Amino acid sequence: MALRRFLLLLAAIPLLPFTATTASAADRWAVSLTGDVTAEVSLGADGGLLFAATRGGRSVLAPAPMGIRTTAADLTRGLRFLGRVDREVDERYTMTTGKRLHRHARSVETMLSFENEDDVRLDVVVRAAADGVAYRYLLPEAGRVRVTGETSAFAPPPAAPAWLLPYTPNYEGVRFETTAAGAPRGDYGFPSLFDAGGTYALLTESDVDGRYSGARLTHTGGGDYRIKLADAEVHTQGPTPWRVAIIGDLATVTESTLVDDLAPPSKLADTSWIRPGKVAWSWLSEHDSPKDPKRQKDFIDFAARNGWPYVLIDEGWDASWVPGVIDYARDRDVDVLLWYHWSTMDTAAKRAINLAKAKLWGAAGVKVDFMDSDAQARFRWYDAMAADAARYRLMINFHGATIPRGLQRTWPHVMSMEAVRGAEQFKTRAATNTMFPFTRNVVGSMDYTPTAFVVSDRDTTEAHEVATFFVYESGWQHAADKPENYESRPEALWTLDRLPTVWDETRLITGRPGRDAVFARRSGGRWFLGGIHAGPATTITLPLDFLGEGPWRAELVRDKPEGGLTREKFPVEPDGRISVPVLANGGFVTMFCRPADCDR
């Protein structure tokens, strides 16, 4: 039974005493790790469940319906309380990608048990961490059940500013600012961000795989946002995905790893073959270049000169010449990634043929494109694709994909996922760019394909373009322009050559979606500080208290007022500040290093 399997999973963690009460004794249950961020479940007059969240005693999400329907039972009303089980969750794990490699996940978990008038059981599992809350349903019936829908919903304050994405299965629409109640009726993609009076709630989901379908939010008026499944009917045997609200100030939201914390642990015991890094990529700047082996060798030579570990050969390559190009790259200590349409990998037989060939040729990984679905069948495919690629020790970039829902914790060879209106749209807008760090990129690596000077329809400066390579996190960071455009901008190339693609620490220094986003990130003994800005020219003054004991040298790359880029070097101390002149829709990147370490 599903309940028995669930409890066995918890056996290694001590349970707190079981508490049984009757509905007349209690109809409201609070779950909180620290007493600050609190999840609240209550039983309404009709026997339906409601979910709410507070921070510091103030409402962030008002009570909104919970519940699930199957072909066998309506578990949305007429419920009576059976009992409660509490436990603490304390996990440490290491990622191969992300804003922070070493994670410590702490939360408290409560399982609330109910049954309906026909004695059909429903368990609701609620977690509360310092950075948010989540819940999921457990259906303790034996065997598979057919879910026909959820009444799950979230209710941010109606007047809350909101940053929303009109739903499409590839998540590539234009994100915009509105209010919770003022948003047009319709479907919106995860993650969705709401500002509840200075406390933010980022709504999304975690632990979605082939056991269930993906979901989205649907707004039918007022302030409520209801969970809408991709499938009319979902066949499931396990718990449902987590319905997640990351809660806190903007620093808490952007630095949160809650989506990964809620996901299943890694399925791979050996991750030594997994290697994030920078990727030279030709398709955006020259659409026909993947058909040209000679031009691919130009990109390989560029990667080799600059110490970039990868080249991606995108749509258009031919099996007659790819093995030779891969040999050419490997002779220069560069590995090749190969693009595939997902339909060439949509069966086990096709995967066996194509992945075996890619491995035989010497490819290090694959980019799989155009999945464009949140249906249960597609999540089953993601499960199979990730497992099969791991067997061949091939890393993956899922492009034309859904958003990350904890997949990179479970399958650490997944280097990135698209699900964003990236540079390939050829309409780069500074205001939209500054929304991504607070929304899409919070939940996992984002294949935006940054630093595309070649995009002519953009309102961003050159330093803004350089800074997207730093501000956006992606295990594989695909630089979107051609070698000639980088080499003609030596300060840009100097910056890209030194930027890592994974981080030991990430801190939001300042920002607001639609305005600016400034981060400090550490890799080993070096710190980097950079940001992107939307709006008129300004000067941004920032503290340097994230630096350890000095001395430090700063190397700052920014826009020159007359055009182009400049790099400045100067000493700094951790008790000091840095002031950066930023042009309209501009940006900047600063590297901080110990003087003896700066030139390596």
Secondary structure, DSSP 4 states (H G I P E B T S, - for coil): -HHHHHHHHTTTSPBPPPB---TTT-SEEEEESSSSEEEEEEE-TTS-EEEEEEETTEEEEEEEEE-EEESS-EESSS-EEEEEEEEEEEEEEE-SSSS-SEEEEEEEEEEEEEE-TT--EEEEEEEEETTEEEEEEE--SSS-EEEEEE--EE---TT-EEEE-B--TT--S--EEEETTTSPSEEEPSPEEEEETTEEEEEEEE--STTS--EEEEE-STT-EEEEESSSSEEESSPPPEEEEEEESHHHHHH--HHHHTSPPPS-S--TT---EEEEE-TTT-TTGGG-HHHHHHHHHHHHHHT--EEEE-TT--TTTHHHHHHHHHTTT-EEEEEEEGGGGSSHHHHHHHHHHHHHHT--EEEEE-----SHHHHHHHHHHHHHHHHTT-EEEE-S----SSHHHHSTTEEEE--S--GGGS-B-HHHHTTGGGTGGGGS-B------TT--SB---HHHHHHHHHHS--SEEEE-S-HHHHHTSHHHHHHHHH--SS-SEEEEEEEETTTEEEEEEEETTEEEEEEEE-SS-EEEEEE-TTS-SS-EEEEEEEE-TTSSEEEEEEEE-TTSEEEEEE-TT-EEEEEEE-GGGTT-
